[in-house]
Amino acid sequence: MAYSVVSIAGDGIGPEVCNAARSILDASGVVFDWQEAEAGQSAFEAHGDPLPEATLAAVRSADATLKGPTATAKGAGFRSVNVALRQKLNLFANYRPARSLPGVKTRFEDVDLIVIRENTEGLYSGLEHTVVPGVVESLRVITQVASERIARFAFQTARRQDRSKVTCVHKANILKLSDGLFLKTCQEVAAEFSDIEFDDCIVDAAAMKLVSDPHAFDVLVMENLFGDILSDLTSGLVGGLGVTPSANVGEKIAVFEAVHGTAPDIAGKGLANPTALVLSGVLMLRFLGEKEAADDVENAVRGVLAEGKSLTGDLGGKASTGEYTEAVISRLRST
């Protein structure tokens, strides 16, 4: 059986890392029916829309979607494709694992944690306006429904992966109503999962503790903005955005993406590191129920990183995108 998977190459280095990831996933033995779709700056230039309706329709009908990085202008310009995609498709959960990789030098060893971010509301609701010239107001929306949904997702993830603890990250000491509701809802959901330890941590304290003792955490659940910031922080603990995967999950739809930038300075030069998107593909394989193939691809990536002979420049090597990809495929085929 072939899985219908939408491939969104994106901008900058997106096409290069997307092609690399697809080649590696194809070598896993799982059969994919790849469907091309457009998003980002390239889509805006071609169609006047950074997220065409045809792309949304394709994602809705596919088994899964693999997405490269897309450009978003700072300040003026079109809205973030990533935010729009999550909200329009109700991809309420952002799943960001941070796990130490062999051969990637970092301050801490054996980091293994997961950030679960609520994707659809908070300050990213897009509700902002100018009150008077020089004064802008943004509304931060927190609802019990969305808070319960993301809390339940976090606990279900912990149980499914044999994790021992869920930490609610919040700012309820200051944002007493909005984060108070989020914390209270997480506490209520936690009562249904007596087999999993639950605690909570104020977001600034969590940031400090993550960079001093990341092993104190297991699964962390938080609202949108805090999740955006801390998930990048945890990526930095294990090597950066170039090596960490991401998934955006709804009730039935899932989009797996690299969350690093488009790196226009190296686009088209064959220098891009595809690890983040390849490991996002591993998450996609697990989502599709292809556990053995997922393990094989992940082990192949970890093996190449550990060997250290075919690393891209950002990892201290001299390999091209293609050479790194071929090294992973070669190791994958030898399993």
N, C-alpha and C positions, 0 to 999 in steps of 0.2 A: 504494500500500500504506500502510495506517495502522499506526503503531507503537503498541503497547500500553504506556502509561506510567502508573505509579502516581503520584498526586499526594498528598503528605502535607503539609497546610497548616501543622500545628503550632500553636504558641501565640503569644499577643501579636500582634506585627506579622506573624506567619507567613502568615495568610490574605491579607493585603494584598500582600505581596511575591510570594507564590505566584501570585495572580491576575494580577499585573503580568507576571511571568515567562512565564506560560502565554499571555497575550495576545500578547506579543512573539514567542514561539516559534511560535505559530499563524500569525503574520503572515509567517513565514519561507518559507511555501509547503510546508513539510513537514507531513504529515497525522498527527495524533496521536489516539489513542483514549484519552482521559484516564479513569483509574479512581481514584476518591476512596478514601483510607484514612486512618485516625486513628492518632495517636501523641502522647505527651506528657501534660501536665496535663489537657488537655481529654478525652483518651481515658481517663485515670485516673478522672476525675469521672464519665464516662458509663458506663464498663465495669468499673471497679475494677482496671484494668490499663493502665499507660502504653504498653505495646507489645502489643496484642492479637494472638492467633494469626492472626486473619483478616488483619491487616496483613502479618504475615510471609508468609503464604500468597500474598497478592496480589503482594508484592515478588518472591517466588520465581518466579512465573509470568509476570511482565511482561518486556518488552524492556529497560526501565530504570525508575528511580524518581527523581522530583524532590521534594526534601524541604525544607520550611521549618524555622525554628528551633523547638526544643522546650524546655520549661522543665524544669529539674532542681533540686530543693531542695538546699541546702548542708547537709552533715552528715547529719541524719536525713532520712527520706523515701525514695521509690523511687529505684532505681538509674538512672544516666544512660541515657536512651533511645539516645543515639548509641553509647555503648559496647556496650550490649546488642545493638543492631542489627548492629553490626560483628562481634561474636563469634558470634551465633546464625546469621548468614548467611555466616560465614567471609569477610568482606570484609577481606582481610588487608593491603591496601595503601591508605594514605591519600595522595592526590596533591594537593599544594597549590602551584600556581604563584604566583609573585609577580612581576608585570610592571608597570613604570611605566605610568601612564595619562595621556593628554594632559589638561591642565586641572586635574589634581589636584596641588596643590603639596606637595612633600615635600623632604626634605634632599638626597636623591640623585636624579639623573636616569638614565634608561636602565638601571634595574635589571631583570634578567631571569633569574630562577633558579627552581628547583623543589625543594621539600622532599618527600621520599618517607619516609613514616612507617610502621613496622610497627604494625599495628592490633590484634593479637589477644592479645598477651601482655605481658611486662614487669610493672610494678607494677599495671597495669590488669587483671591476671588476676582480681582480686577475691578473692584469697586472703589475708584478714587476720582476726585474731581477738585477743581480749583474753587475754593470758597470765595476768596477775593484775590486780586493780584498779589502774588508773594506768599499766599497761604494755600497749601494743598492738604486735602483730607483723604486718608485711606481707611477703609473699613475692614476690620479683621473679623471674619465670620467663623464661629465655632458652633457646630450643632451636635446635639446628643446622638443623632442618627449616625453621622459620619464618625464621631468619636467612638461609638460602640463598634461600628463596623471595622475600623482600623485596629482597635484593641483586640477584638476577636481574631482578626487575621494574625496579629502578632502572637497571641497565645496558641492558635492552631499551628502556626509555623514552628513555634518552640516545641510543641508536643510532637509534631510530625518528624522533627529533626533531633529528637531526644535532647533538647536543650533544657537547662535546669532553671533559668531565671529570666524574667521579663522586667525591664526597668522603664517606667514612664518618665520621660523627660519633659519638664514644664517650667513655667514661670508663674505659678499660682500664688506665690507670695506677693506679687505685684499686680498681675492681671487676674484679680480674684474671681471675676465672673467668667471670663472666657476660658482661661486655663484652669480655673476652679472646676468648671464643667467637664473639661477634658480629663483632669485627674480623677474626679469623682466617678466618671463613667468607666475609666480604666480600673479603678478599684472595684466597682461592681462586677465587671467582667472577670476580674481576677478571682473573685469568690467562686466562680464556676469551674476554675482550674486548680483544684487544691493540690495537684501533683506538681505544680510549677511554682517556684518561689516568685514573689512579686515585691518590688520596692519602687520608690520614686526618687528623682533627683532634680534639683533646680538646674536649669540649662547651663548657666555659667559655671556652676560647680561641676557639672558633667563634662564640660569642655576641658576644664583644668584636670580632672581625673583621667580623662581619656588620654591626654598627652603625658601623664605621669604614671598611670597604672591601668593600661587598657585591659589587662587580664581580669579586672574586677567586673567587667561587663560581659553579657552574653547576648541577649536580644534587647534592643532599645526601641521603644515606640514613642513617636512624637508628632506634633502638628507640622504643617507644611514648611514654614520658614525655618524653624529649628532643624527639621530634617534635611533641608537643602544644605544648610551650613555644616551640620555635624557629619553628614554622610561624606562630604568632601574631606572633612578633617580625618575621618577614619580611613579614607582612601590613602591619605598621606602617611598613615601609620604603616602601611604595607607596600608602599612603592609609588603611590600616586594614581591619578585618574587614568593613566595609560595602561594600567594592569588590573583595574577593578571593574567587575561587571555590574549590570543593573537590569532590573525588570520592573515594568509597570503593569499591574494586574488588576483586572476587573472581575465581574462575576463570571464572564465567559471569554473575554478578550484579553490577550496579553501581548505587550510590546517589549522586546528585549533590545537594549541599546547600549552603545558606548556613551558615557556622559562627559568625556573629554571634549575639548574644543575642536574646531575645524582645522587649526594649524595651517593657515594659508601660506605661511612662509616656506613650508616644505612640501606643499601639495604638488603632486605630479612628479616628485623627485625620487620616489621609491624608498623613502626614508622612514615612513610611518610605522609605528608599532601597532599591530592589530590585536595584541593580547586581550585588551578590554572587551572588544567585540567578540573575539573567539570564546572567551569565558562567558560572555552574555549568551552566546550560542549554546554553551553547556547548560546554562539555566533553561534555555528553550527546550533542549532535549529532555531535561527532567520534567518540564511542564507537559511535554508530549508523551511522557511515559517511557521514554527510551533511556532507562537508567544505565544499562551496560554501555551503550554508545557514549553517554555523557561522561561516565567514568573513564572510558578509553581516551576521549579527547582531552579531558582535564589532566589525566596522567601524562599524556604526550606533551602538553604544554609545560607542565611542571618538570618533566624530564629534560626538555630543551633548555629551560631556564637554569636548571641545576647543572647541566653540562657546561653551559656558558660559552659554547663555540659559535653559536649562530644568533647572537643577540643584536638587536637594533641599537642605534646610537644612543638613545635615551637611557638604555640599560647598560651602557659602557662598552658595547660591542661595535662591530663594523658591518654587520649584515644588512642587506637590503630587506625591504618588506617581503619580496619574493623569496629570498634565501631563507629567511626566518620561517615563512610559510611552508616551504619545501622540507625544512628540517622537522617541523611538527608533523607533516604528512608522512614523512619517512618513518618517524618513530611510531606513528599511529598504525601504519601498515605492518610494522614488525611485531605488533602485539598479538 
